[in-house]
Amino acid sequence: MRTPRYQQIADELRDRIRIGGFSAGRLLPSESNLSEEFSVSRVTVRRALEQLREVGLIDSRQGLGWFVAGDPVRQPLAELDTIEGQLVASGAIATRRILDFAFVDAPSRVAEVLGETRVLEVRRLSLADGEPFARVTVWCPEEVGSRLSRRDVEAKPFYELLDVALRGAEQTIGAAAASPLDSALLGVPPGSPVLVCERITRTDRGIAVLVSEHVYPGHLTVFSAELPGVGTSDAPAGLRLVE
């Protein structure tokens, strides 16, 4: 008996995933692109994809599409850490690609936090096993940035480059829709769900020295915090609630 066409497509996609053609968390081609590639209807493609989802090989999310199933990177909020540190802890190979390195007029929010009108702005792409994981933009005072080079920030995290003791950071996390620019950088559809984190890092004297914005595809990472017991007054480690 001839193998049904949807089964042939499911087998082909399964083989591509198993040989590393699509890594965990990576998006599959759209249903319309797969329909064109295999010269079948979208109904047939959808049946093949549903079969792979039933065995836990792929998953889908509204506004995002189909992607290879895998555990998201868990980022604990208990202590100050870098994206690279979190990726290495999850077993991934972490690298970064510098997109922009320039001294600019501070955006209004950055000027408000840092109290500076001129800042170094570094925009980079953080990669996990060679695939986009986050778009990060970091701003620091011009005086601090004048001691850094593009090569410096490509080789090491800012925390290792600052010649000051750090007290910690405030981090605010929200949901948003991917902008056209971020969708192109992160390889996700425009308007798909992303997590946006603003982090303000302070010295041991309480002076804000870094402002950063981190944008993650919503299916690639989660943030976790240990909550105190009922009746205790301590705030969860690393977690700040805002109105």
C-alpha positions, -999 to +999 in steps of 0.1 A: +000+000+000+013+034-009+023+057+020-002+086+023+013+120+011+009+136+045+028+107+061+056+112+035+058+149+045+058+141+082+086+116+077+107+141+056+103+169+083+111+144+111+143+134+093+153+171+088+148+178+125+168+147+136+198+155+114+199+191+128+182+209+100+159+225+125+172+229+161+150+231+192+130+263+193+136+271+156+106+280+134+096+257+106+087+271+072+051+284+071+023+262+061+020+280+028+057+276+021+056+239+029+025+235+007+044+251-022+076+230-015+057+197-014+031+206-041+002+197-018-027+215-002-023+233+032-048+207+046-023+179+038+006+200+053-015+207+084-022+169+088+015+161+086+024+188+112-004+177+136+011+142+134+045+155+145+029+175+173+011+144+186+045+127+192+059+159+208+084+167+181+070+201+172+046+227+186+028+258+176+018+292+191-007+318+179+011+345+160+043+325+158+037+294+138+052+259+140+085+254+158+107+225+170+097+215+205+123+220+233+126+232+268+129+270+270+160+284+287+152+291+323+166+324+336+165+326+375+160+361+389+178+353+422+211+369+412+227+392+386+238+372+356+244+376+319+226+360+290+257+341+281+259+327+317+223+315+315+228+299+281+260+281+292+241+269+323+214+254+300+241+236+279+241+259+249+271+275+232+268+312+237+281+338+213+274+374+204+273+395+173+278+433+175+253+451+153+260+488+163+287+505+184+283+543+185+281+574+208+247+589+205+223+614+221+207+595+250+171+584+244+148+601+269+144+571+291+181+564+292+189+601+299+164+600+328+180+569+344+217+577+338+215+615+341+235+618+309+228+634+275+256+615+256+260+577+259+276+548+243+250+526+226+258+490+218+233+469+200+240+432+197+225+398+188+230+370+214+232+336+198+225+301+213+242+273+193+245+298+164+208+307+164+193+340+174+182+341+211+179+378+220+184+413+207+202+434+233+208+471+234+230+485+262+236+522+270+263+535+294+276+570+301+300+584+275+328+587+301+325+549+308+321+540+271+352+560+260+373+534+277+358+505+257+362+493+221+339+474+198+363+444+202+359+447+240+322+444+240+322+416+214+346+396+235+332+401+270+300+411+288+298+447+301+298+434+337+334+421+331+345+454+315+333+479+340+360+490+365+334+495+393+318+472+420+282+464+411+254+463+437+228+447+415+201+455+390+164+463+387+147+444+360+112+449+345+098+423+322+068+427+299+051+412+268+051+429+234+048+422+197+080+418+176+088+449+156+097+444+119+134+450+128+134+425+157+115+400+137+142+400+110+170+398+136+154+370+157+139+350+128+102+353+140+072+367+122+064+405+127+039+409+155+047+376+171+050+375+210+083+386+225+094+393+261+110+427+266+132+433+297+146+466+309+175+463+332+191+491+352+224+481+367+238+501+396+272+504+413+277+496+450+271+533+456+236+531+440+246+550+408+230+538+376+258+528+352+241+507+326+206+506+310+198+477+288+169+463+268+166+426+261+141+413+235+135+375+235+112+354+213+085+344+237+089+306+232+127+305+238+130+315+275+112+318+308+120+338+340+117+322+374+119+335+410+118+318+444+088+331+463+089+336+501+065+317+524+031+331+534+033+358+560+069+367+554+078+403+546+108+396+523+104+403+486+111+374+462+148+373+454+155+392+421+118+401+416+103+436+418+066+442+414+056+474+397+022+491+393 
